[in-house]
Amino acid sequence: MSDADLLRVPVGPGALHVERYGYGGQPVILIHGFATCAFLWRHAGPRLAIDGFSAFAVDMLGYGESDRPPDAGYGIAQQADYVAHAMTALRVARAAVVGVDIGALVALRLASHFSDRVTAVAMIGPNWIEDVPGADVRELQNTAAKLALRGAAGTFAAQPLIARLLHSSVAVPDMMPMRLSARYLAPYVGSDGAAQLLTLAQSLSDDDTSGIELGEIRTPTLVLRGTLDHWCDFATIERYGTHLANARAQEIRGAGRLVPEEAPRALCNELIAFLRRADAISAQSAGVRSSVGQPGTNRPSAA
């Protein structure tokens, strides 16, 4: 596994932590999901770089090592805006965007509202567009309320919240040992860690997705789920495949929701094949557009 270049990218109310793998290739933005961070992509990022892509794993604002400005918005719409600002700061004019659970909806929002900047979208374990924040985050909120009633607080108050969510997001408990769970917990260690986690959860609303018109999105889209993901069922990804004009639903066998953690090789195989197809289709479409109106290009060939 190669080391990433660590970047701080200003996006208005704060700065995003970004980990870059590779240079000069087709850009790919990698967006984590709720309660995780760019660390989720530590296996996939290097593989994408080896195959000729430039991968940018982003900590969304308020998550991981990114800033936590108290007056900023942390909803899906705001996160999409922050990622678009980060792309500009990174001088990435256009990119493919890959996201997990709520990160998938951020990617979809980018495709909807910044369509000229998004070449392809891959959504991994997404909630349905009208089911935000989703059953997983609602369960965390309920657990947090119970802990608050018991007076749970302190440096590790977020630990039971994150540990429960992470273990329910993998297919096999062995895929999330204590040391790995502790790494995902690290950004939320401290007296304000649990409060920050709840702020992020309470910022999620289906109001953020109400402006996304699925039928108007023409961006090539791959909708993925692990076959053992109990938060996102096959019907959900199939539904996206039906409502999006240029989408395909695919499953990765034996994985839960955290596919980049559990099955990075299988995921990268799917992503690389999809991104290359999308790039070829885009290049072909550009060639057709450029030929329209050129002398002789649309004439029938001689018999």
C-alpha positions in Angstrom: 0.0 0.0 0.0 1.5 3.3 -1.1 1.4 6.4 1.1 -0.9 9.2 0.2 -0.1 12.9 -0.2 -1.9 14.7 2.6 -3.6 18.0 1.7 -5.6 20.8 3.4 -8.1 22.3 1.0 -10.0 25.5 1.9 -13.7 25.3 1.0 -15.2 28.4 2.6 -16.3 27.8 6.2 -13.2 25.5 6.8 -10.7 23.2 5.2 -11.1 19.6 4.1 -8.5 16.9 4.7 -7.7 15.2 1.4 -5.5 12.2 0.7 -4.2 12.0 -2.9 -3.1 8.8 -4.6 -1.5 9.1 -8.0 -0.8 12.0 -10.4 -1.9 12.9 -13.9 -4.5 10.3 -14.5 -8.3 10.5 -14.7 -9.4 12.1 -11.4 -11.6 10.2 -9.1 -13.2 11.7 -5.9 -13.7 9.2 -3.1 -16.3 10.1 -0.5 -16.8 8.1 2.7 -20.0 7.6 4.6 -21.4 8.4 8.0 -19.0 8.0 10.9 -16.1 7.0 8.7 -13.5 9.0 6.9 -10.9 9.0 4.1 -9.2 6.1 5.9 -11.9 3.9 4.4 -10.2 4.3 1.0 -6.6 3.3 2.1 -6.7 0.1 0.0 -8.7 1.3 -3.0 -6.8 4.6 -3.5 -3.4 3.0 -4.2 -5.0 0.4 -6.5 -6.7 3.1 -8.5 -3.4 5.0 -8.7 -1.6 1.9 -10.0 -4.2 1.6 -12.7 -3.6 5.1 -13.9 -6.2 7.2 -12.0 -5.6 10.1 -9.6 -7.7 9.4 -6.6 -8.7 12.0 -4.0 -10.1 10.6 -0.8 -11.9 13.4 1.0 -12.9 13.8 4.7 -16.2 15.6 4.4 -16.4 18.8 6.5 -17.0 17.9 10.2 -15.7 14.3 9.7 -12.2 12.8 10.2 -9.5 15.3 10.1 -11.4 18.1 8.3 -12.4 21.2 10.2 -15.5 21.4 12.4 -16.7 25.1 12.1 -19.6 25.4 14.6 -21.7 27.6 12.2 -21.3 25.4 9.1 -23.9 23.2 7.5 -23.1 19.5 7.4 -26.0 18.2 5.3 -25.8 16.5 2.0 -26.4 19.6 -0.1 -23.7 21.6 1.8 -21.2 18.7 1.6 -21.7 18.5 -2.2 -20.9 22.2 -2.4 -17.8 21.8 -0.3 -16.6 18.9 -2.5 -17.2 21.1 -5.6 -15.1 23.9 -4.0 -12.4 21.4 -3.2 -12.3 20.2 -6.8 -11.8 23.9 -7.9 -9.0 24.4 -5.3 -7.3 21.2 -6.5 -7.7 22.3 -10.1 -9.8 19.3 -11.0 -12.1 20.5 -13.7 -14.0 17.2 -14.1 -13.9 13.9 -12.1 -15.7 10.7 -11.5 -17.2 10.6 -8.0 -17.5 7.5 -5.8 -19.4 7.6 -2.5 -20.5 5.2 0.3 -23.9 5.5 2.0 -24.5 9.2 2.6 -21.4 9.9 0.5 -23.2 8.2 -2.3 -26.0 10.8 -2.0 -23.4 13.6 -2.0 -22.1 12.1 -5.2 -25.6 12.0 -6.7 -26.2 15.6 -5.6 -22.9 16.6 -7.4 -24.1 14.8 -10.6 -27.5 16.6 -10.3 -26.2 20.1 -9.5 -22.7 20.1 -11.0 -23.3 17.9 -14.0 -20.7 19.6 -16.2 -18.0 18.6 -13.6 -19.0 14.9 -13.0 -18.0 12.3 -15.6 -19.3 9.3 -13.8 -20.9 8.3 -10.4 -20.5 5.1 -8.4 -22.9 4.8 -5.4 -22.1 2.1 -2.8 -24.8 1.0 -0.3 -26.9 4.2 -0.8 -30.1 4.9 1.1 -33.0 5.6 -1.2 -33.2 9.2 -2.0 -36.3 9.8 0.1 -35.0 7.8 3.1 -32.5 10.2 4.7 -30.9 10.0 7.2 -31.6 6.2 6.9 -32.2 3.4 9.4 -28.5 3.2 10.4 -28.2 6.8 11.5 -31.7 6.8 13.1 -30.6 3.8 15.2 -27.5 5.7 16.2 -29.6 8.6 17.3 -31.8 6.3 19.4 -28.8 4.7 21.0 -27.3 8.2 21.8 -30.6 9.2 23.4 -30.5 6.1 25.7 -26.9 6.8 26.6 -27.7 10.4 27.5 -30.4 9.3 29.8 -27.9 7.1 31.6 -25.6 10.0 31.9 -22.9 8.6 29.6 -20.3 11.3 28.8 -16.5 11.8 28.8 -13.6 11.3 26.5 -14.9 8.0 25.0 -18.6 8.8 24.9 -18.7 8.3 21.1 -17.2 4.8 21.4 -20.4 2.8 21.8 -22.1 4.8 19.1 -19.4 4.2 16.5 -18.6 0.7 17.4 -22.2 -0.4 17.1 -22.6 1.3 13.7 -19.3 -0.1 12.3 -20.0 -3.7 13.4 -23.5 -3.6 11.9 -21.9 -2.3 8.6 -19.6 -5.3 7.9 -20.7 -8.8 6.9 -18.4 -10.6 9.4 -17.4 -9.2 12.8 -13.8 -10.2 12.3 -13.6 -7.6 9.5 -14.0 -4.9 12.2 -11.6 -5.9 15.1 -11.1 -3.5 18.0 -7.9 -1.9 16.7 -9.7 -1.0 13.4 -12.8 0.3 15.1 -10.5 2.4 17.3 -9.0 4.0 14.2 -12.4 5.1 13.0 -13.2 6.3 16.5 -10.1 8.4 16.8 -11.5 11.6 15.3 -14.3 11.5 17.9 -12.2 10.9 21.0 -12.6 13.8 23.4 -15.3 15.5 25.5 -17.0 16.9 22.4 -16.7 13.8 20.2 -20.2 12.4 20.8 -21.7 15.9 20.4 -20.0 16.3 17.0 -21.2 12.9 15.9 -24.8 13.8 16.9 -24.5 17.2 15.1 -23.5 15.4 11.9 -26.4 12.9 12.3 -29.0 15.7 13.0 -27.7 17.6 9.9 -29.0 14.8 7.6 -32.4 15.4 6.1 -34.3 14.4 3.0 -34.7 18.2 2.3 -31.2 17.9 0.9 -32.2 15.4 -1.7 -35.6 17.0 -2.7 -33.9 19.0 -5.4 -32.3 16.0 -7.1 -34.3 14.9 -10.1 -33.3 11.4 -10.9 -34.8 11.4 -14.4 -32.7 14.4 -15.4 -29.4 12.8 -14.5 -27.6 11.4 -17.6 -24.3 10.8 -16.0 -23.1 7.1 -16.3 -23.8 5.6 -12.8 -22.9 2.4 -11.1 -25.0 1.5 -8.1 -23.3 -1.2 -5.9 -24.1 -3.0 -2.7 -22.6 -5.9 -0.8 -24.8 -8.9 -0.8 -24.7 -9.0 3.0 -25.5 -5.3 3.5 -28.7 -5.2 5.6 -29.0 -1.4 5.5 -29.2 -1.3 1.6 -31.2 -4.1 -0.1 -31.1 -5.1 -3.7 -34.5 -3.5 -4.3 -32.9 -0.1 -3.5 -30.1 -0.3 -6.0 -32.4 -1.8 -8.6 -34.7 1.1 -8.0 -31.9 3.6 -8.7 -31.1 1.5 -11.8 -34.7 2.0 -13.0 -35.0 5.7 -12.2 -31.6 6.9 -13.5 -31.3 7.2 -17.2 -27.8 5.6 -17.5 -27.3 3.4 -14.5 -26.5 -0.2 -13.8 -27.0 -2.1 -10.5 -24.3 -4.5 -9.3 -23.7 -6.6 -6.2 -20.4 -7.6 -4.6 -20.6 -11.0 -3.0 -19.9 -11.5 0.7 -19.6 -7.9 1.7 -21.6 -5.6 3.9 -22.0 -1.9 3.5 -18.3 -1.0 4.0 -17.3 -2.5 0.7 -14.0 -0.5 0.5 -13.0 -2.0 3.8 -14.2 -5.6 3.3 -13.7 -6.2 -0.5 -11.4 -3.5 -1.9 -10.0 -5.7 -4.7 -13.4 -6.8 -6.0 -14.6 -3.2 -5.6 -11.7 -1.8 -7.6 -12.2 -4.3 -10.3 -15.8 -3.1 -10.7 -14.9 0.5 -10.5 -12.0 0.4 -12.9 -14.0 -1.5 -15.6 -16.9 1.0 -15.1 -14.8 4.1 -15.2 -13.0 3.0 -18.4 -16.3 2.2 -20.1 -17.7 5.6 -19.0 -14.6 7.3 -20.3 -14.8 5.6 -23.6 -18.5 6.5 -24.0 -17.7 10.1 -23.1 -14.9 10.3 -25.6 -17.1 8.7 -28.3 -19.9 11.2 -27.5 -17.5 14.1 -27.7 -16.2 12.9 -31.1 -19.8 12.7 -32.4 -20.6 16.2 -31.2 -17.4 17.6 -32.7 -18.1 16.0 -36.1 -21.7 17.4 -36.4 -21.7 20.2 -39.1 -18.2 19.3 -40.4 -18.1 19.0 -44.2 -18.6 15.5 -45.5 -18.7 13.8 -42.1 -22.4 13.0 -42.3 -22.6 12.0 -46.0 -23.4 8.4 -46.9 -20.4 6.4 -48.1 -20.1 5.7 -51.8 -21.5 2.4 -53.0 
